[in-house]
Amino acid sequence: MAEKKKIVIVGASYRAMHGFLNNIRDSYSNEYDVVGIHDLTIEKVEDLNECFKSNYKAYDDFEKMMEENKPDIAVIANIDCVHIDYLEKIMAAGVTTVVEKPLCIDAEQCKRVRKATELNPSVEAVTAHNLRYHPASLKIKEVLDSGRIGNILSIQFVESLDIDHGTSYFHRWNRAMKNSGGLLIHKSSHHFDLLNWFTGSYADEVFAHGKLLSYGAENCKFKVGEMAETCHECKKTKEECAHRLDLSGPRLEMHKSNLKAGLYTPDLCVYSPEIDIVDHACVGITYKNGVHANYTMCAHSSVESMKIEIEGTVARLEYEIIYSTAPDVKKSDGEVSTHQQHLRVIEFNKPIEEIEIPPVKGSHGGADLLMCKDLFGGEKSDAKATLEDGLQAVLVGIAANESIKTGKAINIAELENA
Ligand SMILES: NC(=O)c1ccc[n+]([C@@H]2O[C@H](COP(=O)([O-])OP(=O)(O)OC[C@H]3O[C@@H](n4cnc5c(N)ncnc54)[C@H](O)[C@@H]3O)[C@@H](O)[C@H]2O)c1
């Protein structure tokens, strides 16, 4: 039997557990061993071990983990702003790298990614754009590539995050530009990557508006000083503050040691002055191949949904997914168990054609399972996102942020060369 390949995980995160460790343990334990997990503290990794009922070796010294294990693959799944620091070191060590999205968060970091790829051309490195592997995305791509709608002319894309999911970004580290680059990078890089992938092109110019309408100090209805920094320290009841969050379940288990040590917990006050990201944005994008797209992100919606309309020279393709908001259909890990979705092709003057989307079980609508099959199983697909793809998705978000700040249209090439 061939020797097992060694994987290290950088970041004892929720994502590491639900996107990678579960799939590796369930489906690839004959081929791969997770030999170490790194985080800021050993205790944070131990929290994951307790939550996941595992016994992975814990490291708070990244170099030691790499040196001791000489891994074949490293998965980077810690907070967005530090992905680049680990990517540089892992690629320099010649180790196959899987980086969570967003690949990086600003133009300076984009340059560092390019440098790392230039210095290590033979190292295999991918961006974990799992949304490409959602059965609906795969089907949309198949329909587009079949020529069924003709040449793509324009796209409308609307992403709405509900008050559970959307608000969660304002309770966590993601709410600060310095950590995540804001939702237009942290969240929308998923969607910008899809747009790039669907159009078969990269963005040329971006214009955006954005506002913080629901969270942050300016939208707080309480008096200054009435709120604590975290919900678990706050005296406001759920009746008084709709965004009060109970630190319980995996949210608590994964941060037990941090809570004890008075460190970060994911129940930060959503009205904090630290919040400097937008919760609503409209982004206009022109593509190098002439496609014109508009994208809206809303993080304070009553319902979670995604709507995509792709207008072609022969037909329109439209996709919509609406997740149920009823609390009884939400699973404890935050995944939504029921939803309605439809995919349609509508030719000019022809009846509407419904297209079936094959169901796949698992987190993110089966996307994580299919991505892991591509990354770790023998089933290779064309959906794998390169580092260049990861960069191009992030560049749209960086340009959108810059456009919001300056009120100007941002040319991607100029942004990169500045
Ligand atoms: N592809 C997807 O569907 C998807 C979904 C969720 C999250 N993500 C990505 O996964 C990553 C983890 O997200 P999460 O929500 O699971 O995070 P999390 O909050 O659960 O974990 C983040 C980890 O990073 C560690 N960390 C914090 N600061 C650090 C630093 N300076 N250096 C090293 N480590 C540090 C924390 O201790 C923590 O364990 C993010 O990049 C996020 O964008 C992807």
The ligand as a Gaussian input file, in Angstrom:
#p B3LYP/6-31G(d) Opt

LIG

0 1
 N      -15.001000      28.592000       1.576000
 C      -15.953000      28.778000       2.481000
 O      -17.097000      28.435000       2.267000
 C      -15.592000      29.396000       3.795000
 C      -16.528000      29.435000       4.820000
 C      -16.149000      30.004000       6.048000
 C      -14.872000      30.526000       6.191000
 N      -13.999000      30.476000       5.143000
 C      -12.629000      30.990000       5.289000
 O      -11.950000      30.137000       6.219000
 C      -11.053000      30.908000       7.013000
 C      -11.402000      30.684000       8.489000
 O      -12.676000      31.240000       8.735000
 P      -13.541000      30.818000      10.048000
 O      -14.756000      31.638000      10.007000
 O      -13.656000      29.360000      10.086000
 O      -12.607000      31.377000      11.182000
 P      -12.531000      31.052000      12.759000
 O      -12.787000      32.339000      13.436000
 O      -13.321000      29.863000      13.128000
 O      -10.992000      30.675000      12.906000
 C       -9.954000      31.553000      12.566000
 C       -8.696000      31.034000      13.248000
 O       -7.602000      31.891000      12.904000
 C       -6.817000      32.043000      14.074000
 N       -6.084000      33.319000      14.014000
 C       -6.527000      34.546000      14.386000
 N       -5.560000      35.472000      14.204000
 C       -4.492000      34.822000      13.720000
 C       -3.196000      35.235000      13.354000
 N       -2.808000      36.515000      13.432000
 N       -2.332000      34.302000      12.899000
 C       -2.701000      33.002000      12.799000
 N       -3.928000      32.547000      13.133000
 C       -4.822000      33.435000      13.590000
 C       -7.808000      32.044000      15.220000
 O       -7.195000      31.728000      16.455000
 C       -8.822000      31.030000      14.764000
 O       -8.606000      29.751000      15.280000
 C      -11.216000      32.348000       6.562000
 O      -10.220000      32.655000       5.607000
 C      -12.561000      32.380000       5.884000
 O      -12.672000      33.353000       4.871000
 C      -14.327000      29.904000       3.962000

